[in-house]
Amino acid sequence: MKDKRKRTLAVHAGTRRSQYNEVSEAIFLTQGFVYDTAEQAEARFIKAGRDEFIYARYGNPTVAMFEDRIAALEGAEDAFATASGMAAVNGALTAMLKAGDHVVSSRALFGSCLYILEDILRRFGVEVTLVDGTDLAQWKAALRPGTRAVFFESVSNPTLEVIDIRSVSELAHAVGATVVVDNVFSTPVFSDAIAQGADVVVYSATKHIDGQGRALGGVILGSREFIRKTVEPYLKHTGGAMSPFTAWMMLKGLETMDLRVRAQAQSTLTIARALQGHPKLGRVIYPGLPDHPQHALAMRQTGSGGTVLTIDAGTREAAFALLNALEIVLISNNLGDAKSIATHPATTTHQRLPADQKELLGITPGLIRLSVGLEDPDDLLEDLNGALARI
């Protein structure tokens, strides 16, 4: 399947069929596996083959199908599926770091990612330097010989800054650092992060991969050596593995992901264009619009503005009034769903940040993050314009 295109890989890559030759992937709901002999058990614990499994926390046939499929789709050698997106972020970083290591990260991150960097890693003796991810000069100044890793969201949450993967990777590799990219907003559909220089790519599969609000999941992608010698030992002993049933849902999600994400991205562009210049909005942020500061980079890096836009209603009161007047768009904190979802980051996903840090990141009181779903974009625009009219 290696020479096939993404939509074909998303349907067929990694398939393992049982003796019954089923069409839809089988769900292996088992916590363990039986050995024919004690000698076979001993041999498997020493070195398990590709289709030899020991315990569901270590690996499972259904989970392995998802790992192989998403790896083929992303252009990675291997993958490890996790219980959530944050388990993937934490696993990718913690598995490789130790006290005394130095990490450079963009500061515009999801709240939980900031918590891992600023609280957990620093608590265990890892030095963390935060930079403006869009400023290559700051990356260059912060990196030094011996820097162990760099971390950034390729498109930041929620202000949609776009980071230059290729340029940051070149700077990081020059000092021997491993490049870890949280690629959720770019999606596996538009991503080419590994080809652009990333060593490790992390996804919250909860978002576009599932895409239907059903389950938590995550995945870490990279070289076979990194996944099997660094990530797997850490995660199989700390218990962050994905469940077989979740893996089956993610496999089903991958089959339709390309169609869903492209339709959502087109609707998002339509809505962003329609809202741009609205008298009750201070700004409309969307990488697919020509006035976005990194528009050219976004088009070069992914070829799309993605499925999320951000609008600013000016004040907290106006933002809440807009949110409360919506009829189709749901108020929730997920994204990448078939249903359109609006979030007020300052009081939800990023509420724990102090006011000065919110201001530095551009998370203003009136900011609303809008994840566009699969509804008719004209209906969504009527909903948004109707809500804006009530402010």
C-alpha positions in Angstrom: 0.0 0.0 0.0 3.0 2.3 0.3 2.6 3.8 -3.2 -1.2 4.6 -2.7 -2.7 8.0 -2.1 -4.0 9.2 1.3 -7.7 8.4 0.7 -6.9 4.8 -0.3 -4.5 4.4 2.7 -7.2 5.7 5.1 -9.5 2.9 4.0 -7.2 -0.1 3.5 -3.7 0.4 5.2 -2.8 -1.9 8.0 -5.7 -4.3 7.7 -5.4 -7.6 9.5 -8.1 -10.2 8.8 -8.8 -13.2 10.9 -9.5 -16.7 9.6 -13.1 -15.6 8.9 -11.9 -13.0 6.3 -14.3 -10.3 7.5 -14.7 -7.1 5.5 -14.9 -4.7 8.4 -12.0 -4.8 10.8 -12.5 -7.2 13.8 -12.6 -5.9 17.4 -10.4 -8.0 19.6 -11.9 -7.3 23.0 -9.4 -9.2 25.2 -7.0 -8.2 27.9 -4.6 -11.0 27.2 -3.5 -13.8 24.9 -3.0 -17.5 25.2 0.3 -19.4 24.5 0.5 -23.0 23.2 3.5 -23.7 25.5 5.5 -22.2 28.3 8.4 -22.0 25.9 6.3 -19.9 23.4 5.3 -17.5 26.3 8.9 -17.1 27.2 10.0 -16.4 23.6 7.2 -13.8 23.1 8.2 -11.9 26.3 11.8 -11.8 25.0 10.8 -10.6 21.6 7.3 -10.5 20.2 6.8 -10.6 16.4 4.6 -8.2 14.4 1.5 -10.3 14.9 2.3 -11.7 18.3 0.6 -10.0 21.3 1.1 -10.3 25.0 -1.2 -8.0 26.9 -3.7 -5.3 25.8 -1.6 -2.6 27.5 1.3 -3.6 25.3 -0.5 -4.1 22.1 -3.7 -5.6 20.4 -4.5 -6.6 16.9 -7.3 -3.9 16.5 -5.1 -1.2 18.0 -2.2 -2.3 15.7 -4.4 -1.9 12.7 -5.1 1.7 13.6 -1.4 2.3 14.4 -0.3 0.9 11.0 -3.0 2.8 9.1 -2.4 6.2 10.6 1.4 5.7 10.2 0.9 4.9 6.5 -1.3 8.0 6.1 1.2 10.3 7.9 4.3 8.9 6.2 5.7 7.7 9.5 7.6 4.4 10.1 5.5 3.5 13.2 2.9 4.7 15.7 1.7 4.1 19.2 -2.0 4.7 20.0 -2.9 6.3 23.3 -5.9 6.7 25.5 -6.3 10.4 24.7 -4.6 13.3 22.9 -3.0 14.5 26.1 -1.7 11.0 26.8 0.1 11.3 23.5 1.6 14.7 24.2 2.7 13.7 27.6 4.0 10.3 26.4 6.0 11.7 23.5 7.7 14.3 25.7 8.1 12.4 29.0 9.3 9.2 27.4 12.4 11.0 26.0 13.2 13.6 28.7 15.0 13.5 32.0 16.1 15.9 34.7 18.6 18.4 33.3 17.3 18.3 29.7 16.4 21.5 27.9 13.2 22.0 25.8 12.2 24.9 23.7 8.5 25.4 23.0 6.2 27.9 21.4 4.1 29.6 24.1 0.8 29.6 22.1 -0.5 26.2 23.2 -3.6 24.4 24.4 -4.0 24.9 28.2 -3.2 21.2 29.1 0.0 21.3 26.9 1.2 24.4 28.8 0.5 22.5 32.0 2.7 19.6 31.0 5.5 22.0 30.0 5.3 24.6 32.7 4.2 22.4 35.7 5.0 18.7 35.2 8.3 18.8 33.2 9.7 21.7 35.3 8.7 19.9 38.5 10.9 17.0 37.4 13.9 19.1 36.6 13.4 19.7 32.8 14.3 23.3 31.8 11.7 24.8 29.5 12.1 27.9 27.4 9.0 29.4 25.8 9.2 31.5 22.6 6.9 33.3 20.1 6.6 30.4 17.7 6.1 32.6 14.7 9.5 34.3 15.3 12.4 32.3 13.9 14.9 34.6 15.6 13.5 33.7 19.0 13.8 30.0 18.2 17.4 30.5 17.1 18.2 32.4 20.2 16.6 29.9 22.6 18.1 26.8 21.0 21.6 25.7 22.2 23.9 22.7 21.8 22.4 19.9 23.9 18.8 21.1 23.6 16.9 17.8 23.8 13.6 18.7 22.1 11.4 21.4 20.6 7.6 21.3 20.8 4.9 23.3 19.1 1.4 23.2 17.7 1.7 23.5 13.9 -1.4 25.7 14.2 -1.9 27.1 17.7 -5.0 26.8 19.8 -7.0 29.0 19.9 -5.4 32.0 18.1 -4.4 30.0 14.9 -0.8 31.1 14.6 1.0 29.0 12.0 4.5 27.7 12.8 7.0 27.1 10.0 7.7 23.4 10.5 10.5 23.2 8.0 12.5 26.2 9.3 12.1 25.4 13.0 13.1 21.8 12.3 16.2 22.9 10.5 17.2 25.1 13.4 16.4 22.3 15.9 18.3 19.7 14.0 21.4 21.9 13.8 21.7 21.6 17.6 20.7 17.9 17.7 17.1 18.5 19.1 14.1 16.2 18.4 11.2 18.0 16.8 7.8 17.1 18.3 4.8 18.6 16.5 1.2 18.6 17.8 -0.6 18.6 14.5 -4.3 18.5 15.5 -5.4 21.6 13.6 -3.6 20.7 10.4 -5.2 17.2 10.4 -3.8 14.1 8.8 -5.6 15.1 5.6 -3.6 18.2 5.0 -0.5 17.3 7.0 3.0 16.7 5.5 4.8 17.4 8.8 7.3 14.5 8.7 8.3 15.3 5.1 8.7 18.9 6.2 11.2 17.9 9.0 9.2 16.9 12.1 10.7 13.9 13.9 7.6 13.1 16.0 3.9 14.0 15.2 1.2 13.9 17.8 -2.6 13.8 17.3 -5.6 14.0 19.5 -7.6 11.3 17.6 -10.6 12.6 19.6 -10.8 15.4 17.0 -10.9 14.9 13.2 -9.9 11.2 13.2 -13.0 10.2 15.2 -14.8 13.3 14.1 -18.1 12.3 15.6 -17.8 13.0 19.3 -17.7 9.4 20.4 -14.4 8.7 22.1 -11.1 9.9 23.4 -7.9 8.8 21.7 -4.4 9.9 20.7 -1.5 8.7 18.7 2.3 9.3 18.5 4.0 8.9 15.2 7.7 8.8 14.4 10.6 6.5 13.5 10.3 2.8 14.4 13.3 3.2 16.8 11.7 6.1 18.6 8.3 4.5 18.9 9.4 1.0 19.9 12.5 1.8 22.0 11.5 5.1 23.6 7.7 5.5 23.5 6.5 1.9 23.9 8.4 1.1 27.1 7.2 4.2 28.8 3.5 3.9 27.8 3.1 0.1 28.2 4.4 0.4 31.8 2.5 3.6 32.7 -0.8 2.4 31.1 -1.7 5.1 28.5 -2.7 2.6 25.8 -5.8 2.9 23.6 -8.6 0.5 24.1 -9.5 -2.0 21.2 -13.0 -0.7 20.9 -11.7 2.9 20.6 -9.2 1.8 18.0 -12.0 0.2 16.0 -14.0 3.5 16.1 -10.9 5.4 15.0 -10.4 3.0 12.1 -14.0 3.7 11.0 -13.3 7.4 11.4 -10.3 7.3 9.2 -12.4 5.8 6.3 -14.5 9.0 6.0 -12.0 11.6 7.4 -10.8 12.9 4.1 -14.3 13.6 2.9 -15.4 15.1 6.2 -12.4 17.4 6.7 -12.3 18.7 3.2 -16.0 19.6 3.4 -15.5 21.2 6.8 -12.5 23.2 5.6 -14.4 24.5 2.6 -17.3 25.6 4.8 -14.9 27.3 7.2 -13.4 29.3 4.4 -16.9 30.3 3.2 -17.9 31.4 6.7 -14.7 33.2 7.4 -15.1 35.2 4.2 -18.7 36.1 5.0 -17.9 37.2 8.5 -14.8 39.2 7.6 -15.5 42.9 8.2 -18.7 42.3 10.2 -19.3 45.5 12.2 -19.8 43.6 15.4 -16.6 41.6 15.2 -13.2 43.1 16.0 -11.4 40.5 14.0 -11.8 37.2 12.1 -8.8 35.0 12.3 -8.4 32.2 9.8 -5.2 31.0 8.0 -7.2 30.6 4.8 -7.8 34.4 4.6 -5.2 36.5 2.8 -5.0 38.9 5.7 -3.8 36.2 8.1 -0.1 37.0 9.0 1.0 33.4 8.0 -1.5 32.9 5.1 1.3 32.2 2.6 3.0 29.8 5.0 -0.3 28.0 5.7 -1.0 27.6 2.0 2.5 26.3 1.4 2.5 24.0 4.4 -0.9 22.4 4.3 -2.7 24.0 1.3 -5.8 24.7 3.5 -6.9 27.1 6.2 -8.4 24.1 8.2 -11.7 23.6 10.0 -11.4 26.2 12.8 -11.7 29.9 12.8 -11.6 32.5 15.6 -13.8 35.6 16.0 -13.6 38.4 18.5 -16.9 39.9 19.7 -15.0 42.6 21.7 -16.1 41.9 25.3 -16.9 38.9 27.5 -20.5 40.0 27.7 -20.8 40.3 23.9 -19.1 36.9 23.4 -21.5 35.2 25.9 -24.5 36.9 24.4 -23.5 35.6 20.9 -22.9 32.1 22.3 -26.2 32.0 24.1 -28.1 33.1 21.0 -26.7 30.3 18.8 -29.3 27.7 17.8 -27.3 25.2 15.5 -23.8 25.7 16.8 -23.2 24.0 20.1 -21.4 25.4 23.1 -18.7 22.8 23.9 -14.9 22.5 24.1 -14.1 19.9 21.5 -13.2 20.6 17.8 -13.0 18.7 14.6 -16.5 17.3 15.1 -19.3 16.7 12.6 -21.3 19.2 14.7 -20.2 22.8 14.7 -18.9 23.8 18.1 -18.2 27.2 19.7 -15.8 27.7 22.6 -14.9 30.7 24.8 -11.2 29.9 25.5 -10.7 32.6 28.2 -13.2 31.0 30.5 -12.8 27.4 29.5 -9.8 25.7 27.8 -7.4 28.5 28.9 -9.1 29.8 32.0 -6.3 28.7 34.3 -3.8 31.1 32.6 -3.2 34.4 34.4 -4.6 37.6 32.7 -1.2 38.8 31.5 -0.4 35.5 29.8 -3.8 35.5 28.1 -3.1 39.0 26.9 0.3 37.9 25.6 -1.2 35.0 23.7 -4.0 37.1 22.3 -6.8 35.3 24.2 -9.0 38.3 24.7 -12.3 38.4 26.6 -14.3 38.5 23.4 -12.5 35.7 21.6 -14.6 32.7 20.4 -13.2 29.6 18.7 -15.5 28.1 16.1 -15.0 24.6 14.9 -17.1 24.2 11.7 -18.9 20.9 11.3 -20.8 19.2 8.4 -24.0 21.3 8.5 -24.9 23.4 5.5 -22.7 26.5 5.6 -25.6 28.7 4.7 -27.5 27.5 7.8 -24.5 28.1 9.9 -24.1 31.6 8.6 -27.7 32.3 9.2 -27.2 31.1 12.8 -24.1 33.2 13.3 -25.6 36.3 11.8 -28.8 35.9 13.7 -26.8 35.6 17.0 -24.6 38.6 16.1 -27.8 40.7 15.4 -28.9 40.0 19.0 -25.7 41.5 20.6 
